[in-house]
């Protein structure tokens, strides 16, 4: 975003497709949570589900690296850790 001192780089992304997903007008739900915090990286888990019955359609894992505007890794920082740690899931 304009004025930001960092970039978030996607360095890995894996998706496991669990069930067939049908087209529909109603929205599906994406549940996203941090599962690991590293020095300059974080791993997020995402599940795509039907909010009506809980059917799981896909599960993903994304590894993001915090980088300065020059593209070099940048420590997550205390504030980012403070905000994310209470939301870590196993």
Beta strands, then each sheet from edge to edge (+ up, - down):
strand 1: 7-17
strand 2: 29-37
strand 3: 41-49
strand 4: 56-67
sheet 1: 1+ 4- 3+ 2-
end
